[in-house]
Amino acid sequence: MDAEQKEGAAADASGHSDITKVVASTVWNGYDCVFSNDDYLKKLQKEERDRRKELSSEYLGTSFRRRGSHGSLKDYGWLRKLDLRSDVPSIGEIRDWAFDTLQFEETVLVDVFISMLEYYDLLKEFNLDRETLKRYAFAVMQKHHKDCYYQRTDIEGEVHVLGTTTNASGEDGKSLGDGRHILCEYHNWYHAVSCAQVCFLFLTLGGADQFLESKDIFCIIVGALIHDLDHPGTNNDFEVKRNTELAQKYQNDSVLERHSISEGLNLCTENLELDWLKSFDNVEDRKYVENYITEAILATDPARHATIMKEALAFVEKGPKAYGNATSKSLCESAELANFDRSNLQHRLFIGRLFLHSADISNPLHSSFDVARDWAVRVTTEFSRQASKEKELHLQVTSYMDGLDSEYNIAKVQISFFEFMVQPLFDAVGKLFPNLSHLNDWGEANCDGYRDVIALCKKERGGG
C-alpha cells in the first residue's frame, strides 16, 4: 500500500467526508509518529537517543558568533552582514510583518517563542511552567543543526558543512551520519522561529485566532517551532533514494516530518525538566495536543501541497459545506469570515495544517526584499549541495536543485517558486482570511527585485 492509499484508508476509517480522505490522519502513538509498533523500531529509537545524548552534551555552553559569509559558499552579496541584536524584542515588534529572526542572537529567539505564548496567556491557562518551556525551547535550538554562517569559536577554521564530510557519503545508509559539525544554511533554528512567528501573525493580524481554541493556538506555535527539528539540509526524496534508516523506519512517507515530530515530542518524554506535556494531565487533552501537532507538521511535507490547496479551494468555494457538518449557529456573523466553524474540529485542524504549510514557504513574501533574498540564497545553497551529493552518489539528480550557480539562475528559480507554489496558496489564504490578502503583493514586489537581477545579468552578458 502506498502513502496515498494509507492516507485514504485512514480517513475512511475515521468517517470523514470526501475532502478529508486525502489528508493524513496518522496519530502520535505515544512515542513515535509511525504506522507500526515493533521491536526493530524500538531498537532504532534507543540507538538514536543514545547517540544524540552523546553528541548534544559536547555543545552545552558553546558560544557562536555571526560571520558575514562562509568561505566555501558563494552568496553573491545577497547574504546580509549583520551585527546581531542581543535585546529581547517587544511583543509589538514580534507582532509585525517586518520582524526578522535573522537579526537576533539565537538565544534571544527562545524569549520570542515564550512571548508569543504569553500573548495568549497560554502559560496561565494550561498551568505551563515558564522555565520548563524555556528549557524545552533551548533544547529545540540545540537539536537544530547550526546555521553555517555561525561558527563555533572553539573550532573556527575547522567547520564542516553537511554534504562535504565523509559521514554524508551515504556509504553506511544513514541519513544524519556521525559527524559532529553538521551545519544548515536554511533548515535551522532561525527558520523554525521564523515559521512560528509567521503563524503568530496569521493568528493575530490575520484574525484566525477567533476560530480556534486555546489548545489549537498552542499547538500551532509549538508545532511550527519543531516542524523541521534535526533536519539534515536535504529533502525526503534524498532519504528515499538512499534507502536510509529513517526512510525505512517511516516507510518512505513524510520521512523528515515524522522524524521531527518524534524528536520534538520525545524531548518531553525523555527529560522531565523539558516536559511541558505533563501540564496536559487529562489523557484526552494530551492526546489532542499530540495529534494536532502531528497533523499540522505532516502538512509541511511539500508532497502534501496539492492536498492543502484542494482543501483551501474547497473552503473558498463551498464554505462550511466543505466538511459537510458545520454548525451554522456558531459561525462568525461576518460575511467575510463565515467559512470556519469554531465548534468543528475538522475546521480547526485544517487551519493548523494550512498555517504551518503556508508559514513554511512564506519567506518569498517578506516585506523586505533584502530579507527575502537572504533566505533565498540560504535555501538554494542547501539545494546545490544536495544536487552535488546526488551526483557524487550516482543518484538521480533533483532537477530544480541543479545548476544554481549564478545570480541569474537563483533569481529565475525564486520567481518560478513564487508563481507556481506560493502565489496560488496565498491567493486562497487571502480569500479565507482577508487581512492576509496583501501578502502576495510583497511577493510580487520581491519578484520585481529578482527580475531586476535577471535584467542586470543579461546586460552584463551583453544580452540586452
C-alpha positions as CSV (number, residue, x, y, z in Angstrom):
1,M,0.0,0.0,0.0
2,D,1.5,3.4,-1.0
3,A,1.4,6.5,1.1
4,E,-1.7,8.0,-0.7
5,Q,-3.6,4.7,-0.2
6,K,-2.7,4.7,3.5
7,E,-4.0,8.2,3.9
8,G,-7.2,7.4,2.2
9,A,-7.8,4.2,4.2
10,A,-7.1,6.1,7.5
11,A,-9.6,8.8,6.5
12,D,-12.2,6.3,5.5
13,A,-11.9,4.6,8.9
14,S,-12.5,7.9,10.6
15,G,-15.7,8.6,8.8
16,H,-14.8,12.0,7.5
17,S,-16.2,13.4,4.3
18,D,-14.5,13.2,0.9
19,I,-12.3,16.1,1.3
20,T,-10.6,14.7,4.4
21,K,-9.9,11.3,2.8
22,V,-6.8,12.7,1.2
23,V,-5.5,14.2,4.5
24,A,-3.1,12.2,6.6
25,S,-4.7,11.0,9.8
26,T,-1.6,9.5,11.3
27,V,-1.6,9.9,15.1
28,W,1.2,10.2,17.6
29,N,1.2,6.8,19.3
30,G,2.9,7.8,22.5
31,Y,6.5,7.5,21.4
32,D,6.7,7.9,17.6
33,C,4.9,9.1,14.5
34,V,4.7,5.7,12.8
35,F,2.3,3.2,11.3
36,S,3.5,0.2,13.3
37,N,4.9,-0.7,16.7
38,D,7.6,-3.3,16.6
39,D,10.9,-4.3,18.3
40,Y,13.0,-3.1,15.4
41,L,11.6,0.4,15.7
42,K,12.2,0.5,19.4
43,K,15.8,-0.6,18.8
44,L,16.4,2.2,16.3
45,Q,14.9,4.7,18.7
46,K,17.1,3.7,21.5
47,E,20.2,3.8,19.4
48,E,19.3,7.3,18.1
49,R,18.6,8.6,21.6
50,D,21.9,7.3,22.9
51,R,23.8,8.9,20.0
52,R,22.0,12.2,20.3
53,K,22.6,12.4,24.1
54,E,26.3,11.8,23.5
55,L,26.6,14.5,20.8
56,S,24.5,17.1,22.5
57,S,26.5,17.0,25.7
58,E,29.5,18.5,23.8
59,Y,27.6,21.5,22.7
60,L,26.4,22.7,26.1
61,G,27.7,26.2,26.8
62,T,29.3,26.5,23.4
63,S,29.3,30.1,22.0
64,F,28.7,31.1,18.5
65,R,29.2,34.3,16.6
66,R,27.8,35.6,13.3
67,R,30.0,35.6,10.3
68,G,29.2,37.7,7.3
69,S,30.0,34.8,4.9
70,H,31.3,31.3,4.8
71,G,34.5,30.7,2.9
72,S,33.2,27.7,0.9
73,L,29.9,29.4,-0.1
74,K,29.1,31.9,-2.7
75,D,26.3,34.3,-1.7
76,Y,26.5,36.9,-4.4
77,G,26.3,39.6,-1.8
78,W,22.7,38.5,-1.0
79,L,23.6,37.4,2.5
80,R,23.4,40.4,4.8
81,K,26.3,41.1,7.2
82,L,24.5,41.9,10.4
83,D,25.5,42.9,13.9
84,L,23.2,40.6,15.8
85,R,20.8,42.0,18.4
86,S,21.0,40.6,21.9
87,D,18.0,42.5,23.3
88,V,14.6,40.8,23.6
89,P,12.1,42.5,21.1
90,S,8.8,43.7,22.4
91,I,5.6,41.9,21.5
92,G,4.7,44.9,19.3
93,E,7.9,44.3,17.2
94,I,7.2,40.5,17.1
95,R,3.6,41.2,16.0
96,D,4.8,43.0,12.9
97,W,5.3,41.7,9.3
98,A,8.7,43.4,9.2
99,F,10.1,41.2,12.0
100,D,13.3,39.4,11.0
101,T,14.5,36.5,13.1
102,L,17.9,36.6,11.4
103,Q,18.7,39.9,13.1
104,F,18.9,38.3,16.6
105,E,21.3,36.2,18.6
106,E,19.9,32.7,18.6
107,T,19.2,32.5,22.3
108,V,17.1,35.7,22.1
109,L,14.6,33.7,20.0
110,V,13.9,31.5,22.9
111,D,12.3,34.5,24.6
112,V,10.5,35.4,21.3
113,F,8.8,31.9,21.4
114,I,7.8,32.4,25.1
115,S,6.5,35.9,24.3
116,M,4.1,34.6,21.6
117,L,2.7,32.0,24.0
118,E,2.3,34.6,26.7
119,Y,0.5,37.0,24.4
120,Y,-2.4,34.5,24.5
121,D,-1.9,33.9,28.2
122,L,-1.4,30.2,27.4
123,L,1.0,29.5,30.3
124,K,-1.6,30.5,32.8
125,E,-4.5,28.8,31.1
126,F,-2.7,25.4,30.9
127,N,-0.6,25.8,34.0
128,L,2.6,25.6,31.9
129,D,5.8,26.3,33.8
130,R,7.7,29.2,32.1
131,E,11.2,27.8,32.9
132,T,10.2,24.3,31.6
133,L,9.1,25.9,28.3
134,K,12.3,27.9,28.1
135,R,14.5,24.8,28.7
136,Y,12.4,23.0,26.1
137,A,12.9,25.8,23.5
138,F,16.6,25.9,24.3
139,A,16.8,22.1,23.7
140,V,15.0,22.5,20.4
141,M,17.5,25.2,19.5
142,Q,20.4,22.8,20.2
143,K,18.8,20.0,18.3
144,H,18.7,22.1,15.1
145,H,21.8,21.9,13.0
146,K,23.6,25.2,13.2
147,D,23.4,28.0,10.7
148,C,26.5,27.7,8.6
149,Y,27.0,31.5,9.0
150,Y,27.6,30.9,12.7
151,Q,30.8,29.2,13.6
152,R,31.8,27.7,16.9
153,T,34.5,29.9,18.4
154,D,36.4,26.8,19.6
155,I,36.7,25.2,16.2
156,E,36.9,28.2,13.9
157,G,38.6,27.2,10.7
158,E,37.5,23.6,11.1
159,V,33.8,23.9,10.3
160,H,32.3,21.1,8.1
161,V,29.1,21.6,6.2
162,L,26.7,18.8,5.5
163,G,27.5,17.3,2.2
164,T,31.2,17.9,2.4
165,T,32.0,15.5,5.2
166,T,32.7,11.8,4.9
167,N,29.7,11.0,7.1
168,A,27.5,12.3,4.3
169,S,28.8,9.9,1.7
170,G,25.9,7.6,2.1
171,E,28.1,4.5,2.4
172,D,26.5,3.4,5.7
173,G,23.0,4.3,4.6
174,K,22.4,6.7,7.5
175,S,20.7,10.0,7.0
176,L,22.4,12.1,9.6
177,G,25.7,10.3,9.9
178,D,28.0,10.5,12.9
179,G,29.5,13.9,12.1
180,R,29.6,16.5,14.9
181,H,29.6,19.7,12.9
182,I,26.6,19.3,10.5
183,L,25.5,22.8,9.6
184,C,22.5,24.0,7.7
185,E,22.1,27.4,5.9
186,Y,18.3,27.3,5.8
187,H,16.7,24.5,7.8
188,N,17.9,25.6,11.2
189,W,16.7,27.3,14.4
190,Y,16.2,30.6,12.6
191,H,13.8,29.1,10.1
192,A,11.9,27.3,13.0
193,V,11.3,30.5,14.9
194,S,10.5,32.4,11.7
195,C,7.7,29.9,10.9
196,A,6.4,30.1,14.4
197,Q,6.4,33.9,14.2
198,V,4.6,33.9,10.8
199,C,2.0,31.6,12.3
200,F,1.6,34.0,15.2
201,L,0.9,36.8,12.6
202,F,-1.6,34.6,10.8
203,L,-3.4,34.2,14.2
204,T,-3.2,37.7,15.4
205,L,-3.1,40.1,12.5
206,G,-4.9,37.6,10.2
207,G,-7.8,37.2,12.7
208,A,-7.7,33.4,12.6
209,D,-7.5,33.0,16.4
210,Q,-11.3,33.6,16.7
211,F,-11.9,30.3,15.0
212,L,-9.5,28.3,17.3
213,E,-9.4,27.0,20.8
214,S,-6.5,27.9,23.0
215,K,-5.1,24.4,22.7
216,D,-5.0,24.8,18.9
217,I,-3.1,28.1,19.1
218,F,-0.6,26.5,21.4
219,C,-0.2,23.5,19.1
220,I,0.3,25.7,16.0
221,I,3.1,27.8,17.6
222,V,4.9,24.8,19.2
223,G,4.4,22.7,16.0
224,A,6.0,25.4,13.9
225,L,8.9,25.6,16.3
226,I,9.7,21.8,15.9
227,H,8.5,21.1,12.4
228,D,12.0,20.8,11.0
229,L,13.8,19.6,14.1
230,D,17.0,17.7,13.3
231,H,16.7,18.5,9.6
232,P,19.8,17.3,7.7
233,G,19.6,20.0,5.0
234,T,18.4,17.6,2.3
235,N,14.9,16.5,1.5
236,N,12.7,13.5,1.8
237,D,13.5,12.3,-1.7
238,F,17.2,12.2,-0.8
239,E,16.3,9.9,2.2
240,V,14.2,7.6,0.0
241,K,16.7,7.4,-2.9
242,R,19.4,6.4,-0.4
243,N,17.1,4.0,1.4
244,T,18.2,5.4,4.8
245,E,17.2,4.0,8.1
246,L,14.8,6.9,8.5
247,A,13.2,6.1,5.1
248,Q,12.8,2.5,6.2
249,K,11.5,3.4,9.6
250,Y,8.8,5.7,8.2
251,Q,8.1,3.7,5.1
252,N,9.1,6.5,2.7
253,D,6.2,8.6,3.9
254,S,6.9,12.2,5.1
255,V,10.2,10.9,6.4
256,L,11.8,14.0,7.8
257,E,8.5,15.4,9.1
258,R,7.8,12.3,11.1
259,H,11.4,12.3,12.4
260,S,10.9,15.9,13.6
261,I,7.7,15.1,15.3
262,S,9.4,12.2,17.0
263,E,12.4,14.3,18.1
264,G,10.2,17.1,19.3
265,L,7.7,15.2,21.4
266,N,10.3,12.8,22.7
267,L,12.2,15.7,24.3
268,C,9.3,15.8,26.8
269,T,9.1,12.1,27.5
270,E,12.9,11.6,27.8
271,N,13.6,14.6,30.2
272,L,11.3,15.7,33.0
273,E,12.9,19.1,33.0
274,L,11.7,19.7,29.5
275,D,8.3,18.0,29.9
276,W,5.6,20.6,29.2
277,L,3.2,17.8,28.1
278,K,2.7,16.9,31.8
279,S,0.6,20.1,32.1
280,F,-2.0,18.4,29.9
281,D,-2.6,15.7,32.6
282,N,-6.0,14.8,31.2
283,V,-5.5,11.9,28.8
284,E,-7.8,13.3,26.2
285,D,-6.2,16.8,26.3
286,R,-2.7,15.3,26.0
287,K,-3.8,13.1,23.1
288,Y,-5.4,16.1,21.4
289,V,-2.3,18.2,21.6
290,E,0.0,15.4,20.4
291,N,-2.3,14.6,17.5
292,Y,-2.9,18.2,16.5
293,I,0.9,18.9,16.4
294,T,1.4,15.7,14.4
295,E,-1.2,16.5,11.8
296,A,0.0,20.1,11.4
297,I,3.6,19.2,11.0
298,L,2.8,16.4,8.4
299,A,1.2,19.1,6.3
300,T,4.6,20.8,5.9
301,D,5.7,17.9,3.6
302,P,5.8,19.5,0.1
303,A,4.3,16.3,-1.2
304,R,1.1,17.3,0.5
305,H,0.9,20.7,-1.1
306,A,-1.7,19.7,-3.6
307,T,-3.9,18.3,-0.8
308,I,-3.7,21.5,1.2
309,M,-4.5,23.5,-1.9
310,K,-7.5,21.2,-2.6
311,E,-8.8,21.8,0.9
312,A,-8.3,25.5,0.8
313,L,-10.1,25.9,-2.5
314,A,-12.9,23.8,-1.2
315,F,-13.4,26.2,1.7
316,V,-13.2,29.1,-0.7
317,E,-15.8,27.7,-3.0
318,K,-18.1,25.8,-0.5
319,G,-17.5,27.4,2.9
320,P,-18.6,25.2,5.8
321,K,-20.1,22.7,3.4
322,A,-16.6,21.6,2.5
323,Y,-16.8,19.3,5.5
324,G,-20.5,18.8,5.5
325,N,-21.2,19.1,9.2
326,A,-20.8,22.7,10.2
327,T,-23.0,24.1,12.9
328,S,-24.4,27.3,11.5
329,K,-25.3,28.7,14.9
330,S,-21.6,29.0,15.8
331,L,-20.4,30.6,12.6
332,C,-19.0,34.1,12.7
333,E,-21.5,36.9,12.0
334,S,-19.1,38.4,9.5
335,A,-19.9,37.5,5.9
336,E,-16.2,37.9,5.1
337,L,-15.1,35.3,7.7
338,A,-18.0,32.9,7.6
339,N,-16.0,29.9,6.3
340,F,-15.0,28.5,9.6
341,D,-16.9,27.0,12.5
342,R,-15.0,27.1,15.7
343,S,-17.0,24.1,17.1
344,N,-15.9,21.9,14.2
345,L,-12.7,20.1,14.9
346,Q,-12.0,19.4,11.2
347,H,-12.1,23.1,10.5
348,R,-9.7,23.8,13.4
349,L,-7.3,21.1,12.2
350,F,-7.4,22.4,8.7
351,I,-6.4,25.9,9.9
352,G,-3.4,24.3,11.7
353,R,-2.3,22.4,8.5
354,L,-2.8,25.4,6.3
355,F,-0.9,27.7,8.5
356,L,2.1,25.5,9.1
357,H,2.4,24.8,5.4
358,S,2.0,28.4,4.5
359,A,4.4,29.7,7.0
360,D,7.0,27.1,5.9
361,I,7.1,28.6,2.4
362,S,6.4,32.3,3.3
363,N,9.9,33.7,3.1
364,P,9.4,35.0,-0.5
365,L,6.6,37.2,0.9
366,H,8.7,39.1,3.4
367,S,8.0,42.8,3.4
368,S,11.8,43.4,2.8
369,F,13.4,42.2,-0.4
370,D,16.8,42.1,1.4
371,V,15.4,39.6,3.9
372,A,13.6,37.5,1.3
373,R,16.9,37.4,-0.8
374,D,18.9,36.4,2.3
375,W,16.6,33.4,2.8
376,A,16.7,32.6,-0.9
377,V,20.4,32.2,-1.1
378,R,20.3,30.1,2.0
379,V,17.8,27.6,0.7
380,T,19.4,27.4,-2.8
381,T,22.8,26.7,-1.2
382,E,21.3,23.7,0.5
383,F,19.7,22.7,-2.8
384,S,23.0,22.9,-4.6
385,R,24.7,20.8,-2.0
386,Q,22.1,18.1,-2.3
387,A,22.4,18.1,-6.1
388,S,26.2,17.7,-5.8
389,K,25.8,14.8,-3.4
390,E,23.3,13.1,-5.7
391,K,25.9,13.3,-8.5
392,E,28.6,12.0,-6.2
393,L,26.4,9.1,-5.1
394,H,25.2,8.4,-8.7
395,L,21.6,9.1,-7.7
396,Q,19.1,10.8,-9.9
397,V,19.7,14.5,-9.6
398,T,16.8,16.7,-8.4
399,S,16.4,18.9,-11.4
400,Y,15.3,22.1,-9.7
401,M,18.3,21.9,-7.3
402,D,20.9,21.6,-10.1
403,G,22.6,24.5,-11.8
404,L,22.0,27.1,-9.1
405,D,25.5,28.5,-9.7
406,S,24.6,32.1,-10.6
407,E,22.5,35.0,-9.5
408,Y,20.6,34.7,-12.8
409,N,19.6,31.1,-12.2
410,I,18.7,31.6,-8.5
411,A,16.5,34.6,-9.3
412,K,14.7,32.6,-12.0
413,V,14.1,29.8,-9.5
414,Q,12.7,32.2,-6.9
415,I,10.2,33.7,-9.4
416,S,9.1,30.2,-10.5
417,F,8.7,29.1,-7.0
418,F,6.5,32.1,-6.1
419,E,4.4,31.8,-9.2
420,F,3.9,28.0,-9.1
421,M,3.6,27.3,-5.4
422,V,3.5,30.4,-3.1
423,Q,1.2,32.7,-5.0
424,P,-1.7,30.3,-5.6
425,L,-1.6,29.1,-2.0
426,F,-1.7,32.7,-0.6
427,D,-4.4,33.7,-3.0
428,A,-6.6,31.1,-1.2
429,V,-5.3,32.1,2.2
430,G,-6.2,35.8,1.4
431,K,-9.7,34.8,0.4
432,L,-10.2,32.8,3.6
433,F,-8.6,35.5,5.8
434,P,-8.9,38.9,4.1
435,N,-6.5,40.5,6.5
436,L,-3.8,38.4,4.9
437,S,-4.7,39.2,1.3
438,H,-1.9,41.8,1.0
439,L,0.9,39.2,1.4
440,N,1.1,38.3,-2.3
441,D,1.7,42.0,-3.1
442,W,5.0,41.8,-1.2
443,G,5.8,38.5,-3.1
444,E,5.2,40.3,-6.4
445,A,7.4,43.2,-5.3
446,N,10.2,40.8,-4.4
447,C,9.8,39.1,-7.8
448,D,10.3,42.5,-9.4
449,G,13.6,42.7,-7.5
450,Y,14.6,39.3,-8.9
451,R,13.6,40.5,-12.4
452,D,15.9,43.4,-11.9
453,V,18.7,41.0,-11.0
454,I,18.0,39.0,-14.2
455,A,17.9,42.1,-16.3
456,L,21.3,43.2,-14.9
457,C,22.8,39.8,-15.5
458,K,21.6,39.9,-19.2
459,K,23.1,43.3,-19.6
460,E,26.4,42.2,-18.2
461,R,26.4,39.3,-20.6
462,G,25.6,41.6,-23.5
463,G,22.2,40.2,-24.0
464,G,20.3,43.4,-23.6
